């Protein structure tokens, strides 16, 4: 059986269409590269601040040292004690709804909105101004602060390794985004004044990343990496089968068969 010129042209046209559909189904590479508009040797201005600051409900660990060690113990809460095979947990201060903690002898101290170093300075000032200790040294830690990641990335709870962590660092510490993660629309849910406020960040845009209010991560931030459309289609039965090369190759074979049958 011989093909006419018209048959050959028809098959060629179908082949071109299939190739074009396969190419477009792979998705644009520009949606995968981070900050792709960043010029070579560009100097970026970082936002000021960004350190973790206390909010109501946060835990605070405060340890006071001094040359008067016995007196200093009065200002410290219980520390871990090993008893046999068990070890007791340390006791931390909790910031109340009024933004205060209540320390032994010193009484209530307002700490809401303060960084770790600022809390240490506050406590040290109280000790010195009240002539309570000689040469006091105050160590403050935020032991329970963490952020959360869900979606197409390293999901789970992640403790802050330092007092200042930006969005890119947070994502890298979780293992980065999977290839099926949508980089153009990262959602950061943040609790502000008793309400959850959404911030969206396009990781492919330098300006969007560095100017975002969510550039620096805060405690209890929920970072959601949504799936790309291709990955989302996989959640339904055969949802993305029309995007796969094998599907279009099958269609090409089917169309070829039809041409042969109808041109005998």
N, C-alpha and C positions, 0 to 999 in steps of 0.2 A: 504494500500500500504506500502511495506517495502523498506527501503533504504539498498543498498548494502554497504559493507565496503568501496568500492571505492567512492560511493556517499558521505558517511560521511567524508571521508578524503578530498574530493573536497570542501565540505562546510566548513570544518575546515580551510583549506588553504585560502579560500576566506575571512573567518572571521579574520584570522591573518593579511592578507593584508589590510583589512579595518581598523583594529585597528592601524596598523603601519602608515597608511596614515593620520588617525585622529590625532595621536600623533605628526607627523611631521608638520601638518597644523597649530598647535598652535604656532609655532615659538620658537626659542631658548630663554630661560630665560636669557642667558648670554648677550643678546643684550639689556636688560632692566636695568640691575644693573649698577649704576655709579661707575667708578674707581674701578672695581672689582679686580684689581691686586694690590691694596693698602695693604701692610702688616700691621698687627696689631702693634700699637705703633710707626708707621713710622713718621719721622720728615721731613716735606716738606720745601724746600727752595723757598720762594716767589721771584718773579721778583722785581727788583728795579724800582722805579718810579711808573708810572701808573696814576698819577694825571692828571686831565683834563687840557689841554693846549689850549690856544686861537689859532684859525685859522681865515683867512679872512672870513667875513660874520657873525661871531659870535657876539652876543650882550653882552655888559658889563655894569654893574651897579656900579657906583663909588660914594660913599658918603664921604664927607670930614667934619670932626668936628674939633673944636679948641676952645681954650679959647676966641678967637676972633670970636665968632659965626657969626656976621654980615659979616665979611670978608670971612669966610669959605663958606657962601652961594654963593659967586661969582664963586666957583669952582664946584658947584653942578647943575645938570640939574633939570628940573621941576619935582616936586613930585606930587602924586595924590592929587587932590582937589575935595571935595564933593560939588556939587551944586544941591540942591533939591534932586531928586531921582537918579541922575547920579554922577559917580565918574570918573574923568579924568584918563587916563593911564599915568604911569611914562614914562619919556623919557630915553632911553638907548643909550650908545655909540655903534657904529657898527665898527668892525675892517674892514678897507678898504683893497683893493687888495694888497697894499704894506705892510700890517701887522701893520698899525698904527691907533691910535685914536687921535682925535683933541680935547683937553680939553681947556676950557676957561682960558685965561691968560697963562697957561703952554704951550699951543701949541701942535704940534704933538709929540706923544710918541709911540715908537715901542713896541708893546705888543705881537706880534705873537710868539708862542712857549713858552709863559710864563704861569705859574700857577696863581691861584687867589692870593696867598700870594705874589708872585713875582711882580705882577702888583701893589699891595698895597705898596710894598717897593719902587718901581720905583716912584710912585706918591709922596710918603712921602719924598723921597730924593729930588725931584724937589722943593717941598715946602720949605724944610729946607735950601737947598743950595741957594735958591733965597731969603731967609729971608722974605718969604711971609706970614707965619703964625707961631704963637707960639704953641709949643706942638701939632702939628697936629695929628689927628687920621684918618686913612683911612680904610674904609670898602668896599670891592669889592665882587661882586656877579656875577655869570654867570646865569642869569635868564631864558634863553631860550634853554639850552642844554638838549638834549634828545636822546634816542636811540629807535629803532623800532624793533618790533618782528612780524613776519608773519609765517603762517604755523600751525603746530600741537602744539601750545602753546597758552599762553595768548596774543593774537594779540593786536597790538595798539602801541601808542606812550607813552613812559615812561620817565618821568623827572628824572634826576640824583638826588638822595637824599643826596649824599656826593660827595666829589671831586675825589673819587677813588671807582670804582665798577668793580668787576670781572665778568666773563661770568656766573659762577654758581649763583652769587648773582642776576644778571640781569634776568636770567631765573626763579629763585625762586620768584622774585618780580612780575613776570608776571603770576604766578600761576603754574609754573613748566610745563614740557612736558606732554602731554596726553599719554596714553599707546600706542597710534598709532603713536607717534612721533619717528623718527629714531634717536637714540642717538649716533650712530657710525659715523655720517656724518653731524654735525651741520655746516652750512655755515654762515660766517660773512663777509658781504660786507662792505669795508671801503674805504672812499675817501682819496686818498693820492696824492698830487701834481696834482690835477685836474683829476685823474683817479680812477676808482673803482677797488680795489684790493681784490680778494677773499681769505679768509682763511677758512680752514676746520678743525674741531676739533672733535675727537672721545671721547665722554664723558665716555666711558667705560675704557679708558686707562689713568691712572694717569699721566704718562709722557707726553702724548699728550696734556692733559689739561693744566698742569702747565708750559710747555715749549712753548706753542703757542704764537705767536705775538698778538693773539686776546684774550689772557687771561684777560687783562684789557680792558674794553669797552671804546671807545671814542665817542665823540659827533657825531650824525648822522649815527652811525653804524646800518646796517640792518642785523638782525639776522633771518635766515630762518631755520625752523625746518621742514625737509621734511617728508612725510608719509612713513610708512613701506610698504613693497610690498603688504601685505594683504589689508591695507587701500587704497593703490593706485588702486588695482584691483576693489575696490568698485565703482570707478568713471565710470566704463563701465558697460553696461547692463549685469547682471549676471556674472560680471568679476571674482568674487572670489567664486562663488557658488561651485566650485569643491574643495574648501578648507574647507567647512563647514562640521561638523559631520553629519548633517541631510542629506546632499548630499550622503555621503558615506554609511549611513544607508539605504538610498533608493537604492543605487547600490547593497548593500548586499541582500536586499529583492528581487530585480530584478534577481540577479544571482541565488538565491535560487529557485525562481520560474522556471527559465530556467532548472535547474538541475532536478527539479521534473517533468517538462513536458517531458524532453527527456529521463527520466529513468523509465517511466511507463511500 
